[in-house]
Amino acid sequence: MNWRGGLLKFCEVAGLPIFEPFVRLAAGEDKREQFVGIAKYVLLPIVAIALFLGFWAMAANTVVTDSAKLPSPKATWDAGAQLIAMHYEQKQADRLAKQEKVGEAVRYMAEAKAYGEAAAKATGAKQEALEAKSLSLKKRAVSAVNYEPSSAPTFIDQIWTSVGTVFFGFLLATLVAVPLGVLCGMSPWFNAALTPFIQVFKPVSPLAWLPLAFIVIMWYYAGYAAGETFFNKAFLISATTVCLCSLWPTLVNTTLGVASVDKDFINVADVLRLSWAQRLFKIILPASLPLMFAGMRISLGVGWMVLIAADMLAQNPGLGKFVWDEFQNGSELTYARIAFSVIVIGMIGLVLDRIMIFFRNLVSFGNPAPA
C-alpha cells in the first residue's frame, strides 16, 4: 500500500517510532506483533509516567519545610493553568487599551479638524492659536495611535523570547562552526592549529562566558542611545553566550564528517577533475551532512540548557528570568510555577530535539538516526 509506505517513511524520518505499530495495524499486518509495539511505545511510557506522578505526589507530602514545600502534580498543573489564563487575560487587556487609544486618536483628529477649519476662517493671533491647537491635537492623535502596551511579559511571551534567543544563538554558532569544521576536515594543518582552542574552550561553563559576552556587548552599545539598536542588550548577551557554548559539537562533528568522506568519492572527484568549489559542494558537503546535523542536534540541546542560566544572569525576559523572578518572589505559588516551567523547558527541549532528528534523517541517505 502506498499510504502505508509513506506513513512508515514519515515515522522513520521524523523519529516517531511510537506511530509505526498503529500504521502497520491499520495496514493489516500481524496484530500480535503490533500490539507488542504499542505496549512498548505507548503503554509502558504511560505506566512509567503514572508511577513518576505517584512518587512525586508522595514526595510532595513529605518534603515540607517551615517556609515552603515541594509542589504536588495537581498544584503544578493548577499553577500552569493560571499562568496560561493570565497570559490571555493580559493580552485581552492590552487589546482593549489599544482600542481605547485608537478611539482617542479618532477624537483628537476630529477636534484637530474642527480647529483647523476654525483657523482657516480666523485671522491674526487667533488664527495662530487655533493652528497651534490643531497641531497639538494631531501630535496627540499620532501618539495615541502608536501606543504600545507596557505590560510585563507573560509566561508565554517569555517562552517565545527564549525560543527566539536560542535559535538566534544557534544560528550564530552554526555560521561559525560549519565553515571552521569544513576547513579543519579538509586541512590537517588547519585542524592542528585549531585543536588546542577546541580542547581548551569546549568545556568552559556558560557562567564563565557570560561576563565576557556582557563586557563586549556593553562596549559595542556604548555609543548608542536606548532604542537606536535593533537588538536588546540582554537578548544579545544571552544569544552570544548560547553561541559560545553550543558551537563546539557542530564544529567537531563537521570536522569528523568532512575528514571521513569516503575515499572513493574523492577519487571520483580527482578523475572528473573537479575544482575545489565543485569538490566541496558536490562531494564533501553532501557526504558529511549526516554527521554535521548530528552535531547541530547536540549543539541545539546544549544551547537550550545554557540559555536558562544565561537568561537568569543577563536578565533577558525569557524562561530563565521567569524562574529567577519566581524564586526571588517567594509567594505561595512560587515553587509550583517553577515546577511547571521546568516541565515546559523539558517539553520544548524535546520538540527541538525532534526537529533536529527530522532534519538529520532527511539527509541521512537511508541511515536514519535512532529516536
ABEGO torsion letter per residue (X at the ends): XAAAAAAAAAAAAAGBAAAAAAAAAAAGBBAAAAAAAAAAAAAAAAAAAAAAAAAAAAAAAABBBAABBBBBAAAAAAAAAAAAAAAAAAAAAAAAAAAAAAAAAAAAAAAAAAAAAAAAABBEAAAAAAAAAAAAAAAAAAAAAABBBABBBBAAAAAAAAAAAAAAAAAAAAAAAAAAAAAAAABAAAAAAAAAAAAAAAABBAAAAAAAAAAAAAAAAAABBBGABABBAAAAAAAAAAAAAAAAAAAAAAAAAAAABBAAAAAAAAAAGBBAAAAAAAAAAAAAAAAAAAAAAAAAAAAAAAAAAAAAAAGBBBAAAAAAAAAAAGBAAAAAAAAAAAAAAAAAAAAAAAAAAAAAAAAAGGBBBBX
